[in-house]
Amino acid sequence: MSKKDIPRLSPPSRIGIVGGGQLGRMLTLEAKRMGYYVTVLDPKPQSPAGQVADAQIVAPFSDEAALRELANHSDVLTYEFEHIDAKHLIKLEMQSHRIYPSPRTLQRIQNKYEQKKLLAELSVPVPKFYKIYSFDALKAAYRTLNGQLVLKSCTGGYDGKGNRIIKEPGQLESAYAAFTGMEMMAEALVNYCMEVSIVVARNRDGLIHYPIAENIHKESILIKSIIPATLPEQTSEQIRNITKCIIEALDDYGVFCIEFFVDAQYNVLVNEIAPRPHNSGHYSIEGCVTSQFEQLVRVITGMPLGSAKLKSPSVMYNILGQERVTGDYRLEGAEALMELEDSHLHLYGKPDAGHLRKLGHITVLGETVEMAEAKARQAISHITIEKPRRKALC
């Protein structure tokens, strides 16, 4: 990629964001702090990002005219999630609109099978994987993978959606039927002891790594991240080297996250690439000199990269909706968090709660990981999602 591809855009230049969710919200907040004008596109009026942006275009992500309108009102575009039609953005890029990361990168990695093929071609360690064209192919993969696999839709899955774990032959038929009409792949079920991720930023001047985060999931939803992850330095260096190899092969600019599995012997396998800021990097808002969101603003506006240095060990917990509360909600227990030093609350402005829906997060800093985690556990134990109080009748 040529160094001339990102011109320097001084405030109040105009940034357009495809997607109005929580990532777009935190990106918008950083961009506004830095003096930029922000427009977001999202189908939901008053989206989390739209609430804090200068303007929101309310339209489906598939609306080419709306995407063109966003591009025409912006000096540079970016996106906060992968599940959009890259072909629409490629058309805009071909018409000289600046989009980072390039939609061609998005197109290369938004299909999980094609992403794994790319990684395998780079000799990056990945779980064994197979394209599934038929039920017979699924049965063959099941036998080859010793009766344990993950069946995935190649596109559209996130937070465990679009995945089926198969450990018994009786599960094959129902899993295959659930993906009828979709492009499918099978992947070895990895016996890992730790999931970790690393956020990186790349611009025309080079690449920088954020600290490696250890991630704990429940029902495929991220519950908490611990930073830095407890890994031997040799393993951390391997993760950084693999990440550098991947990002340099993509030859693009932006903020990216690479997820890894780590086994008991500290062997690593790449799980997925995200061409955007990541949930496991939210800690960087308070925990690092430059947050992942400010970093993306710096990259797409042609500014110098900021330091990714960790200021303090950090623990991030997601605030998730609970099964007993749907629709309108209120958050209780914030005062317990606010009584703790260096403890920070982020709510995303979502109007409705739902089971395991990400409504916000907390980040707690401490002198050690153990101290940060103890404070974070104390804080999150008090936070609950409740039904709104009924207004008293006059």
Stockholm file with secondary structure:
# STOCKHOLM 1.0

chainA/1-394         MSKKDIPRLSPPSRIGIVGGGQLGRMLTLEAKRMGYYVTVLDPKPQSPAGQVADAQIVAPFSDEAALRELANHSDVLTYEFEHIDAKHLIKLEMQSHRIYPSPRTLQRIQNKYEQKKLLAELSVPVPKFYKIYSFDALKAAYRTLNGQLVLKSCTGGYDGKGNRIIKEPGQLESAYAAFTGMEMMAEALVNYCMEVSIVVARNRDGLIHYPIAENIHKESILIKSIIPATLPEQTSEQIRNITKCIIEALDDYGVFCIEFFVDAQYNVLVNEIAPRPHNSGHYSIEGCVTSQFEQLVRVITGMPLGSAKLKSPSVMYNILGQERVTGDYRLEGAEALMELEDSHLHLYGKPDAGHLRKLGHITVLGETVEMAEAKARQAISHITIEKPRRKALC
#=GR chainA/1-394 SS CCGGGSCCCCTTCEEEEECCSHHHHHHHHHHHHTTCEEEEEESSTTCTTTTTSSEEEECCTTCHHHHHHHHHTCSEEEESCSCSCHHHHHHHHHTTCCBSSCHHHHHHHSSHHHHHHHHHHTTCCCCCEEEECSHHHHHHHHHHTTTCEEEEESSSCCTTTTEEEECSGGGHHHHHHHTTTSCEEEEECCCCSEEEEEEEEEETTEEEECCCEEEEEETTEEEEEEESCCCCHHHHHHHHHHHHHHHHHHTCCEEEEEEEEECTTCCEEEEEEESSCCGGGTTHHHHBSSCHHHHHHHHHTTCCCCCCCBSSCEEEEEEECCTTCCBSCEEECHHHHHTSTTEEEEECCCSCBCTTCEEEEEEEECSSHHHHHHHHHHHHHHCEEECCCCCCCC
#=GC SS_cons         CCGGGSCCCCTTCEEEEECCSHHHHHHHHHHHHTTCEEEEEESSTTCTTTTTSSEEEECCTTCHHHHHHHHHTCSEEEESCSCSCHHHHHHHHHTTCCBSSCHHHHHHHSSHHHHHHHHHHTTCCCCCEEEECSHHHHHHHHHHTTTCEEEEESSSCCTTTTEEEECSGGGHHHHHHHTTTSCEEEEECCCCSEEEEEEEEEETTEEEECCCEEEEEETTEEEEEEESCCCCHHHHHHHHHHHHHHHHHHTCCEEEEEEEEECTTCCEEEEEEESSCCGGGTTHHHHBSSCHHHHHHHHHTTCCCCCCCBSSCEEEEEEECCTTCCBSCEEECHHHHHTSTTEEEEECCCSCBCTTCEEEEEEEECSSHHHHHHHHHHHHHHCEEECCCCCCCC
//
